[in-house]
Amino acid sequence: MKQLLLYDLDGTLVDTLQDITEAANHMRQRVGLTPKPAEEVRRYIGGGVQELVRQCLETEDAAAIDDGVEIYRAYYTRHLLDHSRLYPNAQQMLEYFKDRRQAVITNKPNPYSTQILEGLGVAKYFRDIIGGNSGYPKKPDPAALMAVLSHQAVPSMDAVFIGDSPIDVETGRRAGVLTAMVLHGFSDEAELREAAPDLLVKDFEELLAQAQRQRW
């Protein structure tokens, strides 16, 4: 039986793509660039805000990236929940495992991560919400995940990391936990299959069915 379920945020629990895209395009327009389509921005999500801004601005200039991050954050702070919603059956998954320990490990910084989960009414399910600015290296470094394992006194064999990207697969694998990836997120199916998670499912409905079948 799994004692601890860990989740990524963007593209896993919450569809944040439109709000992130609008913040990114506000930033681009502020510096005189044209908007990018959501399908392109989608590919830049998951590595943290600095990486998102670097990709969206197509620059390696540190000062330009820092300025872009400031513009992006100022806008995103005001529009966190304009369009972001839980993926179908995400809350059912959280409710089913409410008597187990659950946590979020994301490269999105706090307070955004916590504010989104609070705004969507699901922060109550999590014992830990570890953002990208929590003092640990960003994923795929497993340090944050391993810190939660230690804090919750759960051995890696009794935990599962649920995500939507090759970064999440690598993070979970390096921490020695079961990796379960959903296809409803921001990664292409081909790259997820190549990453070879322990479990690959279409969505939370299928994941919950598999969890029940495997007696997590």
C-alpha positions as CSV (number, residue, x, y, z in Angstrom):
1,M,0.0,0.0,0.0
2,K,1.3,3.5,-0.9
3,Q,1.6,5.7,2.1
4,L,2.5,8.9,0.2
5,L,1.3,10.3,-3.1
6,L,3.3,13.2,-4.5
7,Y,2.0,15.3,-7.4
8,D,3.4,17.8,-9.9
9,L,1.1,20.9,-10.3
10,D,1.1,22.4,-13.8
11,G,-0.2,20.0,-16.4
12,T,-0.8,17.3,-13.7
13,L,-3.3,18.5,-11.1
14,V,-4.2,21.8,-12.7
15,D,-4.5,23.0,-16.3
16,T,-2.7,26.4,-16.1
17,L,-1.8,26.7,-19.7
18,Q,-4.1,29.6,-20.7
19,D,-3.1,31.8,-17.7
20,I,0.6,31.1,-18.2
21,T,0.3,31.8,-21.9
22,E,-1.5,35.1,-21.3
23,A,1.2,36.2,-18.8
24,A,4.0,35.2,-21.2
25,N,2.4,37.1,-24.1
26,H,1.8,40.1,-21.9
27,M,5.6,40.0,-21.2
28,R,6.4,39.6,-24.9
29,Q,4.2,42.5,-25.9
30,R,5.8,44.7,-23.2
31,V,9.2,44.2,-24.8
32,G,7.9,44.7,-28.4
33,L,7.4,41.0,-29.4
34,T,4.4,39.4,-30.9
35,P,2.3,36.8,-29.0
36,K,3.2,33.1,-29.1
37,P,0.5,30.4,-29.4
38,A,-0.4,28.3,-26.4
39,E,0.9,25.1,-28.1
40,E,4.4,26.7,-28.2
41,V,4.3,28.1,-24.7
42,R,3.2,24.6,-23.5
43,R,6.6,23.2,-24.4
44,Y,8.4,25.7,-22.1
45,I,6.5,24.9,-18.9
46,G,8.0,22.8,-16.2
47,G,11.5,24.1,-15.8
48,G,10.7,27.1,-13.6
49,V,9.9,30.7,-14.4
50,Q,13.4,31.7,-15.5
51,E,13.5,28.9,-18.1
52,L,10.0,29.8,-19.3
53,V,11.0,33.4,-19.7
54,R,14.3,32.6,-21.4
55,Q,12.5,30.4,-24.0
56,C,9.6,32.9,-24.5
57,L,12.0,35.8,-25.1
58,E,14.4,33.7,-27.1
59,T,17.4,35.2,-25.3
60,E,20.4,34.3,-23.2
61,D,20.8,37.8,-21.9
62,A,20.6,37.6,-18.1
63,A,19.4,41.2,-17.6
64,A,16.6,40.7,-20.2
65,I,15.5,37.5,-18.6
66,D,15.4,39.1,-15.1
67,D,13.4,42.0,-16.5
68,G,11.1,39.5,-18.2
69,V,10.6,37.6,-15.0
70,E,9.6,40.7,-13.2
71,I,7.0,41.6,-15.9
72,Y,5.7,38.1,-16.0
73,R,5.3,37.7,-12.3
74,A,3.6,41.1,-11.9
75,Y,1.0,40.1,-14.4
76,Y,0.6,36.4,-13.4
77,T,0.1,37.3,-9.7
78,R,-3.1,39.1,-10.7
79,H,-4.3,36.4,-13.1
80,L,-3.5,33.1,-11.4
81,L,-7.0,31.7,-11.6
82,D,-8.6,33.5,-14.5
83,H,-8.8,30.2,-16.5
84,S,-6.9,27.6,-14.5
85,R,-8.9,24.6,-13.4
86,L,-8.4,21.2,-11.9
87,Y,-8.2,18.4,-14.5
88,P,-11.2,16.1,-14.6
89,N,-11.3,13.6,-11.7
90,A,-8.3,15.3,-10.0
91,Q,-10.4,16.0,-6.9
92,Q,-11.8,12.5,-6.9
93,M,-8.3,11.2,-6.9
94,L,-7.3,13.4,-4.0
95,E,-10.5,12.6,-2.1
96,Y,-10.0,8.9,-2.6
97,F,-6.6,9.1,-1.0
98,K,-7.4,11.7,1.7
99,D,-6.5,9.4,4.5
100,R,-3.0,8.9,3.1
101,R,-0.3,11.4,3.0
102,Q,-0.3,13.6,-0.1
103,A,2.1,16.4,-1.2
104,V,2.9,18.7,-4.2
105,I,6.4,19.0,-5.7
106,T,6.5,21.7,-8.4
107,N,9.0,24.0,-10.0
108,K,6.4,26.7,-9.9
109,P,7.3,29.1,-7.0
110,N,5.3,29.8,-3.9
111,P,3.1,31.6,-3.1
112,Y,1.6,30.9,-6.6
113,S,1.4,27.1,-6.1
114,T,-0.3,27.4,-2.7
115,Q,-2.6,30.2,-3.9
116,I,-3.8,28.2,-6.9
117,L,-4.5,25.1,-4.8
118,E,-6.3,27.2,-2.2
119,G,-8.3,29.0,-4.9
120,L,-9.4,25.7,-6.4
121,G,-10.3,24.3,-2.9
122,V,-7.8,21.4,-2.8
123,A,-4.9,22.7,-0.6
124,K,-6.5,20.9,2.3
125,Y,-5.5,17.6,0.9
126,F,-1.7,18.3,1.0
127,R,0.7,18.0,4.0
128,D,3.5,19.7,2.0
129,I,3.4,22.1,-1.0
130,I,7.0,22.4,-2.1
131,G,7.5,25.2,-4.7
132,G,10.5,25.9,-6.9
133,N,11.7,28.6,-4.5
134,S,11.5,26.4,-1.4
135,G,15.3,26.2,-1.0
136,Y,15.8,22.9,-2.9
137,P,17.2,22.5,-6.4
138,K,14.5,22.4,-9.1
139,K,13.3,19.1,-10.5
140,P,14.7,16.8,-12.0
141,D,16.9,17.0,-8.9
142,P,15.2,14.7,-6.4
143,A,16.2,16.7,-3.3
144,A,12.7,18.2,-2.7
145,L,11.0,14.9,-3.2
146,M,13.4,13.1,-0.9
147,A,13.0,15.8,1.7
148,V,9.3,15.1,1.8
149,L,9.9,11.4,2.1
150,S,12.2,12.1,5.1
151,H,9.8,14.6,6.6
152,Q,6.8,12.2,6.3
153,A,9.0,9.2,7.4
154,V,8.0,7.2,4.3
155,P,10.4,4.8,2.5
156,S,10.7,5.4,-1.2
157,M,9.1,2.0,-2.0
158,D,5.9,3.2,-0.4
159,A,5.6,6.4,-2.4
160,V,4.5,7.4,-5.9
161,F,5.2,10.5,-7.9
162,I,2.4,11.6,-10.3
163,G,3.4,14.0,-13.1
164,D,3.1,14.8,-16.8
165,S,6.6,15.2,-18.1
166,P,10.0,13.5,-18.6
167,I,11.3,15.8,-15.9
168,D,8.9,14.3,-13.5
169,V,9.8,10.7,-14.6
170,E,13.5,11.5,-13.9
171,T,12.8,13.1,-10.6
172,G,10.8,10.2,-9.3
173,R,13.2,7.6,-10.7
174,R,16.2,9.3,-9.0
175,A,14.3,9.3,-5.7
176,G,13.5,5.6,-6.1
177,V,9.7,6.0,-6.1
178,L,7.1,4.7,-8.5
179,T,6.5,7.1,-11.4
180,A,3.0,7.5,-12.8
181,M,2.5,9.9,-15.6
182,V,-0.8,11.3,-17.1
183,L,-1.2,12.2,-20.8
184,H,-3.6,15.1,-20.3
185,G,-0.8,17.5,-19.5
186,F,1.9,19.6,-21.3
187,S,4.1,16.8,-22.7
188,D,3.8,14.9,-25.9
189,E,2.9,11.2,-25.6
190,A,6.0,10.2,-27.6
191,E,8.4,11.9,-25.3
192,L,6.6,10.5,-22.2
193,R,6.8,7.0,-23.6
194,E,10.5,7.5,-24.3
195,A,11.0,8.5,-20.7
196,A,9.5,5.1,-19.7
197,P,7.6,5.8,-16.5
198,D,6.4,2.9,-14.4
199,L,2.8,3.7,-15.3
200,L,1.5,5.8,-18.2
201,V,-2.3,6.6,-18.2
202,K,-4.6,8.9,-20.1
203,D,-6.1,10.8,-17.2
204,F,-7.0,10.7,-13.5
205,E,-10.0,8.4,-14.2
206,E,-7.7,5.8,-15.6
207,L,-5.0,6.4,-12.9
208,L,-7.5,5.9,-10.1
209,A,-8.7,2.7,-11.7
210,Q,-5.1,1.5,-12.0
211,A,-4.4,2.5,-8.4
212,Q,-7.4,0.5,-7.1
213,R,-6.5,-2.5,-9.3
214,Q,-2.9,-2.4,-8.0
215,R,-4.0,-1.8,-4.4
216,W,-2.0,1.3,-3.8
